[in-house]
Amino acid sequence: MQRLAGSPAPRGGRRTGPGICARREAIILSVDNDITPENSEILDEAHPLQGDAPVKPESPTFAELGVRPEIVKALAEAGIERTFAIQELTLPLALAGDDIIGQARTGMGKTLGFGVPLLQRVTPPSEQPAADADGEAADRTKDVPQALVVVPTRELCVQVAKDIADAGKHLGVRVTAIYGGRAYEPQLAALRKGVDVVVGTPGRLLDLAEQRLLVLGRVKALVLDEADEMLDLGFLPDVERIMRMLPEQRHTMLFSATMPGPIIALSRAFLNRPTHIRAEESDQGSTHETTRQLVYRAHAMDKVELLTRVLQAEGRGLTMIFARTKRTVQRVADDLADRGFAAAAVHGDLGQGAREQALRAFRSGKVDVLVATDVAARGIDVSDVTHVINYQCPEDSKTYVHRIGRTGRAGKEGVAVTLVDWDELHKWKTISDDLSLGMPEAPETYSTSEHLYTDLNIPANAKGRLPHSQRTRAGLDAEYVDTEGDHGGRKRSGERDRRGAKPAEDEVVAPRRPRRERSRTRSRGGVPADGTATDGATDGATENTVSAVPDAPAEAGSGPAADGGTEGAAKPRRRRRRGGARRRGEAGGEGGSQDSPADDAAAS
C-alpha cells in the first residue's frame, strides 16, 4: 500500500473553507489483489454481511484501525475480521473526518467502506444525555437523523439499510429506509419513533423533507452511494436540493465502482478537499479477471431460442438477464416461464411488493433466472450468481461494468454473455475499446451454432424448452408477496397474470371505470315509436333520443302539441346531414314549412 502524504498547502494564498472546494490532485491509493478464490472465506449461512471478499492475511483488522468494539463484534459475528482492500484504504481517512471519493470494483466491500465510518460518527441513544437542560427526561422519539445515505434505487436502499443496521446492532443505532413505491405511514411511524441513520432515494427524501416530516438540519455525515449515477443529469437537481438542506459542516463520502472524469470534477463541488481512493492497480481493468466474457451477434428473431440454450449450460447457477426496456424484460420473462424455466421479472412497471418478491425468490433459489432492467444492476448483492446475460447491448461501458459485476464477485468465477444485434455493433465496439476487452467483433451466432455449444458447455440435446425432469425450482408463486401500501404497478380488476391465474382476493387492483348509464328510446319525428308520450318519456327523448329514420316534416295537428301536451315538450330533434342548410331549405319548400332560427339552433 502506498504511503499517504500530507495535504499540500494552497498556492498563491487561495482561501479555503467549509464551503469552498480547494482543488487538489487526487491521491491514488492501491493494493495488490492477486488473491485466488481458494483463499476467500465463504460463510456457510446466508447473511446480509458476508465475509467472502478477497482478504490478505496481512491486512489490518477493524480493531487495529480504531473501529469501535461494538462494531467489531457485529462484524465478527458475520465472519468479517480483517479489512477488505477498499476498507483498508478508506477507513483511516474516513475515521479522521476527511472527505473521500472511493472507487473499487463491484463486490469488493464498498458498503462497509462508508458504513463503518458512518456508524463511528453517530452518537447512539445509549450515549446521549438522559435529561435535557431543564432536568426532564430526554424524549428519544424526538431524535432526528445524524447520518444520511442517498442511493439511486429502492432495492439498493433496502440492502444498504440492512447492512448498516447489522453492523451497528450492538450500538443500538436506529436505521430507517425511506424510498418510494411504498406507503408513507410505516416510514413516517419509524421517523416519529426517533432515528439515527436514514438511507433513502432522492424522490421520497425530498418529499418528506419539504413537508417538514424529515429533519436534515443535524446531519453530520453524508454518503452518496453509486455516486456516478447520483450525480448524473437525472438525479443532479434532486441531489443539489438535498445538499442545500444539510449543514455546511459535515463529513461527505462518495462511493461507486465507476467514476468518470466529469463526474469526479462535478463531485468536488460538494466535497471539501476530497481524496480520491482507488482500491486497485492503475493498470487493472474495471471488470473482474475471474469473469469470463463472451459476445455473440444474434438475430432478434432467434434471441429467445439462443437464450434457452445458454440457460441449459452445464454448471449454471443463478442467472441474471438484463434488457433495456421494461416491455422487453416482461416479454422475455414470460417467454422463459412458458418454456419451463423458473423466471421472474424486475422492472419499474411492477409494484414494489412484486419487485421485492422477485428478489427474495431469486436470493432463496425458488427462481434461478431474474430478468431485469438496469435498476438491478446497481449494487444488488446476490450470492452465487454464475451467469449474467445481456439480452440487449448496454448503452455504454459504465452500464456494462455494473451489469456483469453481478457475477464474479468476491473472487468467485462467473460468465458474462452479451448478445449484440446487427444495429448494435458500433455500440459494442465502443464498449470494447473503452474497457480494452479486445473483442471488437462479435461472431454471428444462432441457437444451432456449434461454437455456442462448445463455448458454454451446452448439452448437444438441448432444445428450446426445459425438460420436465429439470424443472425442480419452486417458482415465483412459492414466495409470498407483500402488496400492502404499494404505489403503482397494479393490475386491472380480473386481469389474469402470465400463468393464467386470476389475482388473489386480497391483491390490490385498480378498479374498472364505471360504465356510463345511457337510456335510448326509438322515436320518429321526436315522438316515441309506440305512439305514446308521457312527461317522463318526452323528457327522456329530449336528452337521449337517437333517430332511426330520416327526418319527416311535422304535420299540422300531430304530436304532443296538438293533443294538448304538457308545457316544455321537446321540439323535434333533427339529424345533421351533409349539405346543411341547402337540403333543409329544399325540404322546407316542399313541405310548405320553414325552419325558424330557433329550430336551426336546436337541430345543430
Legacy VTK file of the C-alpha trace (Angstrom):
# vtk DataFile Version 3.0
C-alpha trace
ASCII
DATASET POLYDATA
POINTS 604 float
0.000 0.000 0.000
1.295 3.428 -0.858
2.007 5.808 1.958
-0.382 8.733 2.246
1.430 12.032 2.096
0.331 15.193 3.835
-2.056 17.540 2.124
-0.301 20.187 0.056
-0.751 23.762 1.113
-2.849 26.036 -1.080
-0.902 28.007 -3.627
-0.999 31.738 -4.117
-2.755 32.451 -0.817
-6.005 30.899 -2.035
-8.654 30.941 0.661
-10.270 27.700 1.689
-13.150 26.969 3.953
-16.001 24.609 4.619
-17.993 25.871 1.666
-15.058 26.195 -0.735
-13.601 23.194 -2.520
-9.844 23.626 -2.784
-8.962 21.600 -5.840
-6.003 19.249 -5.467
-4.786 16.241 -7.333
-6.422 13.002 -6.330
-4.305 10.680 -4.241
-4.443 7.239 -5.812
-4.092 4.528 -3.207
-3.891 0.918 -4.330
-3.251 -2.555 -3.014
-2.346 -5.828 -4.641
-5.340 -8.060 -5.251
-3.535 -11.165 -6.501
-5.650 -13.481 -4.378
-7.023 -16.757 -5.652
-10.662 -17.696 -4.988
-9.452 -20.593 -2.842
-8.161 -18.138 -0.224
-11.547 -16.421 0.142
-13.547 -17.207 3.248
-17.151 -18.136 2.418
-19.875 -18.251 5.011
-21.960 -21.376 5.243
-25.100 -19.485 6.251
-26.680 -16.688 4.301
-26.168 -13.339 5.999
-26.534 -9.763 4.728
-22.927 -9.136 5.751
-20.750 -11.762 4.138
-17.052 -12.198 4.697
-16.319 -13.684 1.299
-14.377 -10.893 -0.413
-10.618 -11.257 -1.028
-8.701 -10.551 2.183
-4.938 -10.645 2.522
-3.627 -12.364 5.651
-1.558 -9.293 6.490
-4.497 -6.891 6.115
-5.231 -4.952 9.319
-8.259 -5.801 11.402
-11.053 -3.362 12.075
-9.976 -3.145 15.704
-6.436 -2.191 14.690
-7.795 0.717 12.673
-9.625 2.118 15.694
-13.168 0.948 14.995
-15.485 0.806 17.991
-15.636 -2.582 19.799
-19.411 -2.824 19.286
-18.984 -2.592 15.506
-16.051 -5.024 15.543
-18.160 -7.538 17.454
-21.059 -7.282 14.979
-18.725 -7.767 12.030
-17.014 -10.731 13.691
-20.384 -12.414 14.098
-20.784 -12.118 10.328
-17.346 -13.651 9.756
-15.623 -10.345 8.956
-12.484 -9.616 10.947
-9.928 -8.149 8.556
-10.493 -5.249 6.216
-11.036 -5.644 2.512
-8.942 -3.678 0.040
-11.202 -0.634 -0.227
-11.808 -0.571 3.534
-8.093 -0.770 4.332
-7.541 2.433 2.368
-10.644 4.442 3.242
-11.078 3.782 6.964
-8.005 5.706 8.213
-9.068 8.814 6.294
-12.794 8.454 6.878
-12.420 7.892 10.608
-10.346 11.088 10.723
-13.186 13.015 9.090
-11.705 13.591 5.635
-13.972 13.756 2.611
-13.495 10.778 0.290
-14.193 9.671 -3.268
-13.968 5.883 -3.035
-13.734 3.682 -6.108
-13.500 -0.108 -6.228
-14.806 -2.819 -8.487
-18.180 -4.361 -7.771
-18.424 -6.816 -4.883
-15.328 -5.555 -3.050
-16.910 -4.275 0.183
-17.716 -0.617 -0.529
-20.796 -0.677 1.721
-18.711 -1.248 4.849
-16.149 1.190 3.492
-18.587 4.019 4.222
-20.903 2.219 6.666
-18.307 1.753 9.405
-17.156 5.431 9.469
-20.802 6.445 9.364
-21.620 4.393 12.456
-18.454 5.618 14.167
-19.604 9.224 13.809
-23.165 8.619 15.047
-23.880 9.045 18.748
-26.050 6.064 19.767
-29.099 6.625 22.014
-27.386 4.975 24.986
-24.652 7.632 24.958
-26.898 10.648 24.546
-27.851 12.745 27.594
-30.579 11.161 29.686
-32.041 14.562 30.603
-32.363 17.922 28.905
-31.238 21.306 30.202
-34.380 21.630 32.357
-33.697 18.327 34.096
-36.538 16.492 32.398
-36.048 13.056 30.901
-34.942 13.278 27.267
-37.514 12.168 24.713
-35.717 9.813 22.359
-38.661 9.916 19.921
-37.585 13.457 19.002
-34.177 12.339 17.779
-33.508 13.399 14.185
-31.094 11.794 11.706
-27.386 12.212 12.323
-26.307 10.477 9.101
-27.804 10.256 5.621
-27.119 7.769 2.812
-28.577 8.566 -0.619
-28.884 5.735 -3.151
-30.404 5.647 -6.670
-32.710 2.606 -6.457
-35.208 1.162 -3.993
-33.645 -2.307 -3.947
-30.232 -0.886 -3.110
-31.816 1.274 -0.405
-33.204 -1.772 1.408
-29.928 -3.672 1.112
-27.698 -0.839 2.366
-30.035 -0.133 5.289
-29.907 -3.809 6.279
-26.109 -3.936 6.119
-25.687 -0.795 8.242
-28.273 -1.982 10.762
-26.478 -5.324 11.137
-23.099 -3.662 11.575
-24.465 -1.323 14.249
-26.809 -3.693 16.067
-24.708 -3.715 19.265
-24.670 0.083 19.314
-28.449 0.303 19.290
-28.368 2.591 16.267
-31.773 3.075 14.678
-31.642 2.780 10.874
-34.622 3.554 8.627
-35.067 3.026 4.880
-37.026 5.771 3.097
-37.935 5.004 -0.504
-40.805 5.420 -2.950
-43.276 2.835 -4.134
-44.432 2.127 -0.595
-46.988 3.711 1.698
-45.952 6.755 3.695
-47.434 5.645 7.006
-44.884 2.954 8.043
-41.965 5.217 7.146
-43.454 8.172 8.992
-44.100 5.972 12.029
-40.422 4.965 12.062
-39.344 8.618 11.882
-41.662 9.567 14.753
-40.046 6.946 16.982
-36.673 8.603 16.508
-33.963 7.674 14.019
-30.168 7.948 13.835
-29.362 6.894 10.258
-31.593 7.344 7.193
-30.996 5.506 3.925
-33.215 6.732 1.115
-33.858 7.525 -2.510
-33.862 11.179 -3.603
-37.548 11.490 -4.513
-39.037 10.271 -1.233
-36.380 12.065 0.831
-37.218 15.382 -0.810
-40.939 14.762 -0.463
-40.755 14.193 3.286
-38.171 16.927 3.880
-40.220 19.576 2.077
-43.247 18.606 4.186
-41.076 19.060 7.298
-41.594 15.425 8.210
-37.883 14.649 7.839
-35.356 16.952 9.525
-31.962 17.079 7.796
-30.515 20.083 9.633
-28.479 17.959 12.077
-26.898 15.502 9.655
-23.201 15.107 10.447
-22.293 12.592 7.729
-23.492 12.235 4.140
-22.858 9.357 1.732
-23.715 9.196 -1.973
-23.643 5.519 -2.918
-23.299 4.798 -6.646
-22.164 8.400 -6.862
-21.752 8.477 -10.627
-25.429 7.616 -11.019
-26.473 10.065 -8.288
-24.579 12.935 -9.939
-25.872 12.095 -13.388
-28.134 14.619 -15.051
-31.286 12.832 -13.961
-30.509 12.934 -10.222
-28.385 16.064 -10.033
-31.202 18.582 -9.320
-32.562 16.412 -6.510
-29.104 15.915 -5.020
-28.447 19.648 -5.084
-31.731 20.350 -3.288
-30.870 17.775 -0.627
-27.424 19.331 -0.203
-28.948 22.736 0.484
-30.933 21.249 3.383
-27.808 19.885 5.090
-25.429 21.753 7.409
-22.304 23.315 5.901
-20.077 21.464 8.362
-20.434 17.781 7.514
-18.455 14.710 6.513
-19.155 13.691 2.890
-18.208 10.444 1.138
-18.849 9.319 -2.450
-18.545 5.656 -3.485
-19.004 3.835 -6.772
-17.446 1.180 -8.997
-17.206 3.574 -11.933
-16.214 7.211 -11.616
-15.818 9.031 -14.945
-13.671 12.126 -15.051
-16.524 14.635 -15.460
-18.346 13.107 -12.505
-15.224 13.423 -10.350
-14.876 17.069 -11.343
-18.539 17.677 -10.530
-18.315 15.876 -7.200
-15.606 18.236 -5.973
-18.256 20.955 -5.790
-19.936 19.018 -2.977
-16.824 17.978 -1.036
-14.169 19.813 0.948
-10.644 18.871 -0.195
-11.564 15.290 -1.104
-9.161 12.391 -1.529
-9.790 10.064 -4.477
-9.088 6.464 -3.479
-8.952 3.558 -5.925
-8.624 0.060 -4.479
-6.860 -1.446 -7.488
-3.745 -1.022 -9.527
-3.782 1.686 -12.148
-3.401 -0.839 -14.966
-6.235 -3.081 -13.767
-9.453 -3.127 -15.736
-12.885 -2.232 -14.444
-14.098 -5.836 -14.720
-13.106 -8.863 -12.690
-10.443 -11.182 -14.055
-12.458 -14.121 -12.750
-15.365 -13.257 -15.079
-15.248 -14.919 -18.482
-16.712 -12.569 -21.078
-18.324 -13.750 -24.326
-20.075 -11.787 -27.062
-22.264 -13.070 -29.901
-24.037 -11.361 -32.783
-27.574 -12.707 -32.588
-30.686 -12.089 -34.648
-33.678 -10.628 -32.823
-35.950 -13.453 -34.013
-33.597 -16.087 -32.618
-32.564 -14.485 -29.322
-35.068 -16.316 -27.119
-34.130 -19.670 -28.659
-30.450 -18.887 -28.157
-31.186 -17.781 -24.597
-32.854 -21.085 -23.737
-29.715 -22.946 -24.867
-27.453 -20.753 -22.718
-29.668 -21.378 -19.689
-29.096 -25.118 -20.090
-25.300 -24.836 -19.881
-23.505 -27.230 -17.552
-22.812 -25.792 -14.110
-25.179 -22.845 -14.466
-26.462 -21.486 -11.179
-28.386 -18.293 -10.541
-28.577 -16.186 -13.697
-29.404 -12.529 -14.293
-30.617 -11.330 -17.697
-30.551 -7.608 -18.482
-32.554 -5.716 -21.094
-33.009 -2.031 -21.784
-36.803 -1.628 -21.700
-39.498 -2.709 -19.269
-41.580 -4.232 -22.040
-38.687 -6.395 -23.236
-37.974 -7.568 -19.691
-41.541 -8.694 -19.114
-41.783 -10.371 -22.518
-38.556 -12.324 -22.016
-39.598 -13.412 -18.524
-42.979 -14.592 -19.825
-41.381 -16.481 -22.713
-38.955 -18.264 -20.396
-41.727 -19.153 -17.948
-43.769 -20.630 -20.796
-40.764 -22.746 -21.749
-40.433 -24.236 -18.281
-37.781 -22.020 -16.680
-38.264 -20.593 -13.191
-38.026 -16.923 -14.146
-39.078 -13.665 -12.512
-39.022 -10.059 -13.702
-37.952 -6.830 -12.012
-38.787 -3.518 -13.688
-40.388 -0.179 -12.988
-43.930 -1.093 -14.023
-44.202 -3.626 -11.192
-45.311 -2.615 -7.731
-42.664 -2.512 -5.040
-44.126 -5.599 -3.385
-43.800 -7.599 -6.606
-40.222 -6.401 -7.128
-39.227 -7.393 -3.609
-40.993 -10.736 -4.048
-38.933 -11.470 -7.175
-35.654 -10.575 -5.449
-36.483 -12.690 -2.410
-37.375 -15.652 -4.595
-34.142 -15.203 -6.539
-31.976 -14.978 -3.426
-33.603 -18.046 -1.884
-33.288 -20.081 -5.096
-37.007 -20.517 -5.725
-36.341 -18.996 -9.138
-32.955 -19.214 -10.811
-33.463 -16.678 -13.605
-34.030 -12.988 -12.900
-34.818 -10.755 -15.881
-34.342 -7.099 -15.050
-33.719 -3.623 -16.327
-30.650 -1.722 -15.148
-32.466 -0.996 -11.867
-30.988 -4.280 -10.580
-27.505 -3.632 -11.935
-26.630 -1.084 -9.277
-25.213 -2.574 -6.111
-27.606 -5.526 -5.744
-25.582 -8.225 -3.987
-26.822 -11.761 -4.612
-24.549 -14.675 -3.833
-23.775 -17.483 -6.270
-24.736 -15.687 -9.490
-22.801 -17.707 -12.056
-24.058 -16.193 -15.315
-25.019 -12.717 -16.485
-26.616 -12.352 -19.915
-27.019 -9.035 -21.705
-30.095 -9.710 -23.824
-29.591 -6.283 -25.371
-26.297 -4.463 -25.732
-25.683 -1.938 -22.908
-25.762 1.740 -23.732
-22.196 2.422 -22.592
-19.197 0.906 -20.857
-20.329 2.065 -17.424
-23.593 0.170 -17.715
-21.733 -2.880 -18.984
-19.410 -2.879 -15.969
-22.273 -2.693 -13.490
-24.280 -5.377 -15.279
-21.573 -8.022 -15.434
-20.456 -7.032 -11.944
-23.344 -9.097 -10.574
-21.216 -12.218 -11.211
-17.595 -12.980 -10.429
-17.964 -11.199 -7.089
-15.616 -11.690 -4.162
-13.113 -13.720 -6.150
-15.598 -16.251 -7.491
-15.749 -17.267 -11.120
-18.519 -16.116 -13.443
-19.615 -15.976 -17.064
-20.901 -12.865 -18.862
-22.623 -13.320 -22.238
-23.586 -10.329 -24.385
-25.987 -10.658 -27.328
-25.465 -7.933 -29.929
-27.860 -7.253 -32.781
-26.687 -6.023 -36.174
-27.607 -2.419 -35.458
-25.710 -2.502 -32.135
-22.285 -3.490 -33.480
-20.934 0.053 -33.362
-22.113 0.391 -29.771
-20.365 -2.817 -28.739
-17.139 -1.782 -30.474
-17.121 1.421 -28.426
-17.578 -0.556 -25.190
-14.819 -2.971 -26.128
-12.413 -0.133 -26.921
-13.238 1.803 -23.730
-12.629 -1.229 -21.486
-9.783 -2.697 -23.571
-11.611 -6.011 -23.888
-10.001 -6.916 -27.199
-13.312 -8.182 -28.630
-14.431 -5.544 -31.164
-16.006 -8.130 -33.457
-18.945 -10.306 -32.419
-19.198 -13.644 -34.263
-22.519 -14.340 -35.949
-24.294 -16.913 -33.778
-27.597 -18.755 -33.845
-29.266 -21.189 -31.476
-27.893 -24.071 -33.594
-24.307 -22.802 -33.899
-21.714 -25.357 -32.831
-19.350 -22.831 -31.254
-22.154 -21.721 -28.876
-22.487 -25.249 -27.504
-18.714 -25.580 -27.231
-18.039 -22.219 -25.563
-20.646 -22.671 -22.828
-20.579 -26.459 -22.482
-24.207 -26.887 -23.533
-25.515 -30.452 -23.962
-25.986 -31.434 -27.608
-29.600 -32.486 -26.980
-30.636 -29.107 -25.528
-33.851 -27.785 -27.040
-35.952 -24.665 -26.725
-37.870 -25.941 -23.693
-36.555 -27.100 -20.339
-37.146 -30.838 -19.832
-39.699 -31.672 -17.145
-37.075 -33.664 -15.248
-35.062 -30.455 -14.718
-37.946 -28.284 -13.516
-37.064 -28.586 -9.840
-37.429 -24.960 -8.692
-40.413 -23.946 -6.560
-41.112 -20.911 -8.725
-42.209 -17.369 -8.031
-45.600 -18.426 -6.655
-43.868 -20.123 -3.721
-42.653 -16.729 -2.440
-45.102 -14.515 -0.588
-45.861 -11.049 -1.943
-46.488 -8.046 0.260
-48.699 -5.620 -1.649
-49.784 -3.606 1.375
-49.085 0.046 0.714
-47.919 -0.495 -2.861
-47.975 2.640 -5.008
-48.254 1.815 -8.693
-47.757 -1.296 -10.746
-51.260 -2.625 -10.095
-53.180 -4.965 -12.324
-56.599 -4.263 -13.678
-59.517 -5.945 -11.984
-59.977 -9.505 -13.147
-56.836 -9.479 -15.281
-55.059 -12.789 -15.450
-51.357 -12.999 -14.804
-48.802 -14.658 -17.080
-49.606 -18.105 -15.630
-53.322 -17.767 -16.368
-54.408 -17.421 -12.732
-56.689 -14.674 -11.554
-55.449 -12.257 -8.885
-55.929 -13.244 -5.270
-58.817 -11.748 -3.348
-56.521 -9.627 -1.190
-54.458 -8.357 -4.136
-54.577 -4.617 -4.733
-56.028 -3.982 -8.159
-57.117 -0.866 -9.964
-60.926 -0.626 -10.202
-62.656 -0.558 -13.560
-64.102 2.741 -14.623
-67.909 2.501 -14.165
-69.940 2.332 -17.354
-71.942 5.413 -18.168
-75.683 4.895 -17.879
-77.415 5.519 -21.214
-81.129 5.474 -21.967
-82.125 5.041 -25.597
-85.631 5.433 -26.990
-86.605 4.738 -30.565
-88.577 7.662 -31.902
-90.000 9.050 -35.099
-90.281 12.791 -35.543
-89.484 13.322 -31.877
-92.339 11.054 -30.763
-91.725 7.566 -29.296
-92.317 4.869 -31.907
-95.170 3.272 -29.910
-97.215 6.477 -30.275
-97.441 7.227 -26.543
-95.772 10.195 -24.955
-95.665 10.846 -21.260
-93.812 13.541 -19.408
-91.026 11.159 -18.464
-90.805 9.654 -21.932
-90.824 13.059 -23.565
-88.069 14.342 -21.286
-86.030 11.204 -21.911
-86.498 11.582 -25.649
-85.287 15.146 -25.414
-81.994 14.140 -23.834
-81.152 10.707 -25.253
-83.157 10.218 -28.471
-81.472 8.514 -31.395
-83.352 8.955 -34.614
-83.583 5.713 -36.539
-85.282 7.061 -39.696
-84.852 10.122 -41.919
-86.489 13.258 -40.634
-90.035 13.856 -41.897
-91.851 17.198 -41.896
-94.113 17.568 -38.904
-97.775 17.552 -39.944
-100.207 20.049 -38.553
-102.272 18.723 -35.684
-99.949 15.860 -34.922
-97.651 15.296 -31.985
-97.910 16.297 -28.364
-98.733 19.930 -29.079
-101.914 19.026 -30.921
-103.083 16.761 -28.118
-102.649 19.457 -25.547
-99.290 18.126 -24.478
-97.539 19.276 -21.360
-95.635 22.511 -21.263
-91.992 22.213 -22.251
-92.486 19.334 -24.684
-89.388 18.637 -26.734
-89.059 20.026 -30.202
-88.323 17.512 -32.946
-84.637 16.661 -32.946
-83.092 16.631 -36.370
-80.123 14.578 -37.509
-77.348 16.569 -39.116
-76.873 15.880 -42.800
-74.325 16.635 -45.430
-75.287 19.705 -47.359
-76.633 21.511 -44.307
-78.872 24.495 -44.951
-79.367 23.839 -48.684
-81.101 20.494 -48.133
-83.069 21.786 -45.184
-84.286 24.652 -47.353
-85.389 22.293 -50.089
-87.210 20.075 -47.619
-88.927 23.119 -46.128
-90.106 24.341 -49.517
-91.563 21.001 -50.483
-93.287 20.502 -47.142
-94.736 24.026 -47.018
-92.904 24.924 -43.803
-89.769 26.883 -42.993
-87.475 26.191 -40.049
-87.127 29.058 -37.637
-83.743 30.179 -36.293
-84.622 28.525 -33.008
-85.227 25.222 -34.810
-81.862 25.507 -36.538
-80.132 26.075 -33.238
-81.901 23.093 -31.701
-81.051 20.870 -34.656
-77.390 21.723 -34.553
LINES 1 605
604 0 1 2 3 4 5 6 7 8 9 10 11 12 13 14 15 16 17 18 19 20 21 22 23 24 25 26 27 28 29 30 31 32 33 34 35 36 37 38 39 40 41 42 43 44 45 46 47 48 49 50 51 52 53 54 55 56 57 58 59 60 61 62 63 64 65 66 67 68 69 70 71 72 73 74 75 76 77 78 79 80 81 82 83 84 85 86 87 88 89 90 91 92 93 94 95 96 97 98 99 100 101 102 103 104 105 106 107 108 109 110 111 112 113 114 115 116 117 118 119 120 121 122 123 124 125 126 127 128 129 130 131 132 133 134 135 136 137 138 139 140 141 142 143 144 145 146 147 148 149 150 151 152 153 154 155 156 157 158 159 160 161 162 163 164 165 166 167 168 169 170 171 172 173 174 175 176 177 178 179 180 181 182 183 184 185 186 187 188 189 190 191 192 193 194 195 196 197 198 199 200 201 202 203 204 205 206 207 208 209 210 211 212 213 214 215 216 217 218 219 220 221 222 223 224 225 226 227 228 229 230 231 232 233 234 235 236 237 238 239 240 241 242 243 244 245 246 247 248 249 250 251 252 253 254 255 256 257 258 259 260 261 262 263 264 265 266 267 268 269 270 271 272 273 274 275 276 277 278 279 280 281 282 283 284 285 286 287 288 289 290 291 292 293 294 295 296 297 298 299 300 301 302 303 304 305 306 307 308 309 310 311 312 313 314 315 316 317 318 319 320 321 322 323 324 325 326 327 328 329 330 331 332 333 334 335 336 337 338 339 340 341 342 343 344 345 346 347 348 349 350 351 352 353 354 355 356 357 358 359 360 361 362 363 364 365 366 367 368 369 370 371 372 373 374 375 376 377 378 379 380 381 382 383 384 385 386 387 388 389 390 391 392 393 394 395 396 397 398 399 400 401 402 403 404 405 406 407 408 409 410 411 412 413 414 415 416 417 418 419 420 421 422 423 424 425 426 427 428 429 430 431 432 433 434 435 436 437 438 439 440 441 442 443 444 445 446 447 448 449 450 451 452 453 454 455 456 457 458 459 460 461 462 463 464 465 466 467 468 469 470 471 472 473 474 475 476 477 478 479 480 481 482 483 484 485 486 487 488 489 490 491 492 493 494 495 496 497 498 499 500 501 502 503 504 505 506 507 508 509 510 511 512 513 514 515 516 517 518 519 520 521 522 523 524 525 526 527 528 529 530 531 532 533 534 535 536 537 538 539 540 541 542 543 544 545 546 547 548 549 550 551 552 553 554 555 556 557 558 559 560 561 562 563 564 565 566 567 568 569 570 571 572 573 574 575 576 577 578 579 580 581 582 583 584 585 586 587 588 589 590 591 592 593 594 595 596 597 598 599 600 601 602 603
